[in-house]
Amino acid sequence: MPSDPVSRLVDRYAGLGEQRVWSLLVSVFGDLAQSEGAEIDGPVLSMILGAMKVKPEAARVALHRLRKDGWILSRRIGRIRRHSLSPIARRDSLAASRRIYATPEGVPAGWQVIVLEDQAQPTGFVRIADRVYLGAAALKPPETALVLGGADVPTWLRSALTVEPLKKQYQALNKVLAETQSAIEAVDLAPLDRAVLRCLIVHNWRRLILKHVDLPRDLYADDWLEHDCRARVADLLSRIERPDLSEITAP
């Protein structure tokens, strides 16, 4: 079982919503077993999910779903099953990691507006009018695009880009991340505690950051806390060392 402070944090993260078990599993494998050849033993996976207060039946159903979808591979070694990401899942997980684990220094700076001759939306850009798209300055626009460099950001544009439901979710996550930073200050985290906290931090950050394109902070309203969350996530993951899974054993 996790320590008392971590158990309380598990409840706080659960209160953020969207804690689907199959999605939690994606986060667990993405953070703890993403490298080629990495596996998680069934008993260890059960301990991690149990510490997250996931019921065993729900965990079995979610694992079956991910195996059926070709995301998880399982093999039996004696009486123990070992689970790993499939090659396709590892590829997709690595691609998503570029955004999930990016530090505040890796956030794009500067922006551009492009006007296209057709309606096809280019990757990484967000539509602001017919055939008009906005994106980070570092993005490569289509060859036929009219490119306009961004300078001062008008208030109406910042309001238009700030999605209200996501704004509130970032505010809620920022609060729980701040609580996590305070809670672990004077706590010696066991390997199971570290596994649980890392996966919950990554999961709740991942489910928000992958819902929108990467844009500079100046393009959003002042109460859009995506970048505040990113700084807290980067700080926490640097302080909560990824555990050796062999260290997670039953009490």
N, C-alpha and C positions, 0 to 999 in steps of 0.2 A: 504493500500500500504506500501511496505517497505520504510525505510528511504533512503535518497539519497546515502550514502556510501554503503549500502547493495544492492541497485538497481544496482550500478556500478559493485559490486562484482558478482551479478547474471549474468551479461553479460560476465564477465571474465570466470566464470565457464562454461557458455554455449559455450564459444569459445574453450573449451577443447575437445568438440565433444562427441558423444555417449550419448546424453541426451535424450534417448528414454523415453517417458512419462510413460509407464508401469514400466520401470526399476526405474524411479524416485519415483514412488509410492511404489515400494518395499523398497526403502531406507527410505521413509517417515514413513511407518508403522514399519519398522525394528528399527528405532531410537526413534520414538515418541510413539509407541503403541505396543511394543513387549511383555509386560507382560500379563499374563493370565487375561482376563476380560477387557483389555484396548480397548477402541473404539475411533473413531474420528467421530464427527458429520459432516454430509455432508457440511454445510455452512463453518465450520472451515477448512475442507479439501480443499474446493474451494478457500478460502482465501490464504492458504499456496501455492497451485499450481498457483493461479493467481499472487502471489508475485514473483513466479519463472518465470513468463511470459509464462505460459502454457495456451494455448487457451482452453476455456470451452469445446468445442466439442472434442478436443484431449483428455482432461481429462476424459470425459464421455466414449469415446471409450476404453481408457486404463483400466478404472475401470471395464467396462463390460468384457473385456478380462480376467482380473484377477479373476473376479467372475466365469466366465465360466471355467477357469483353476483350480478352487478350491483353489485359493490362498487367496481370500478375501471373507468374509461373510458380508452380509448386512441385516439389519432389519429396519423396519419403526416404529418410535415412534411418534405418532401424524402425523405432517406434515414433520418431519425430519427423514432422513435416517442416521443410524449409521453404521459405517464400522469397521471391525476388521480382524485380521489375522485368518485364519483357523487353526485348530490344527496342520496339516501337515506343513503349512507355518511357524507357530511359532517354530516348532521343527527345521526346516531347517534354520530359521533366527537365532535361538540361537546357532546352530552349527557354522554358518558363523561368528557370533559375536566374537567368541574366537580369530579369526585372525584379524577381523576388528578393534576391540577395544583393542588389545594387546598393552601394552606400550613398549618402547624400551628395558626395562629391561626383557620383556618376550620373546624377540627374541632368538632363539636357538644359542648356542655357541658350537663350535667344529663340526667336520664333520667326516664321515666315507664313505668308498667305500666298496660295497659288490659285490660278484660274485655269480651268481645263476646257478643252473643246468638246468633251462629252461628260456624261454623268458618272463614269466609273470612278469609285473612290479608291485612291491610292493607299497602300498600307502605311499605318502610322499617323495618318492625317484624320482630322475630324471635320465633318461638313458644317459650314456655317451659313451657306446659301446655295442656290442652284449653281453647280459647277465651281463653287468657291470652297476651298478647304484650307485648314490651318494645321500647322505642325511645327515641331521643333526645328530650329535652324540647321541642325546637323543632318536632317533627313534629305535624301536625294529625291527631288521632284521628277515627275515624268518629263521626258525630253521636250515635249510640245507645250509644257505648261508656261503660263505667264507667272513669273515669280516676283513677289513684292516683299521686301524686307520689313520685319516688324520693329517698331520703336515703342512709343507709349501705348499702353493698353487701355482702351476706353472702358468705362464702367459697364456699359451695356454688354460688352463682349465677355467680361469677367463673370457677369451674372448669368449670361447664356451658357457658359461652359461649366458652371458650378451646378452639378446635378444634385438636387435637394436630398433625395433618399440616400445617395452615397455620402453626401456631406455629413448627414446625421450619423451614419455608420462609422465614418472616420472619427467623428467626435467621440463616439462611444468607445471605439477601439483605443483611441489615444488615452482615454481615462484609465482603461484596464491596463494598458502597457505601463503607464506611470505608476499604477499600484504595484505592478510586478517589479519594476525597478526598485521601489521602496521595500517590498517584501523580501527580496533576496539579498539586501545589503549585508545583513549579519547572519545569514543562514548558510550552513554547510550543506550543499545540495548533493544528495546521493545520486548514483547513476540513473536510477529510475526517475527521480525528480527532474533531472536534466533532460532526459528523453521526453518526458511528458510536457515540460514547459516549452522546450524548443519546438515541438510539433504543434502545440496549441498556438504559439506565437506565429509560426510560419503559416499555419492553416488560416487563421483569421486575417492575417495580412494578405495572403495569396488570394483569398476569395474576394477581396476588394480591389487590389492593385491590377488584377488581370481583367477587370470589367471595363477598363477605359484605356485609351492610348496614353503614352508618356508625354506629358507637356510640362514646360517650365512653370515654376511656382507663380510667377508674376501674372500668368494668364487666369488665375483663379481668384475668387473672393478671399478676403482676409481670414474668414472663418472656415476655409477649406483646409483640413488638417492632414492631408495625405503626406506632406513633406515632414510634418512634425512626427507622424507615425513612423515614417521611414527612418528618421534619426533614432527613435526609441528602439525600433526593431534591430537596427544595426548595432546599437549599444548592447542590447540584451543578448543577441546571438554571439557577440564577442566575449561577453562575460559568462555565458552559460555554455561551457565547452561541450561539444558533441561527445556523448559517452561511447566507450567501447561496449558493444552489445553483450559481450561475454561477461561483463561486470554486472549485468542485470540478472540477479538470481532470486529465487523464492526465499523469503525469510525463514 
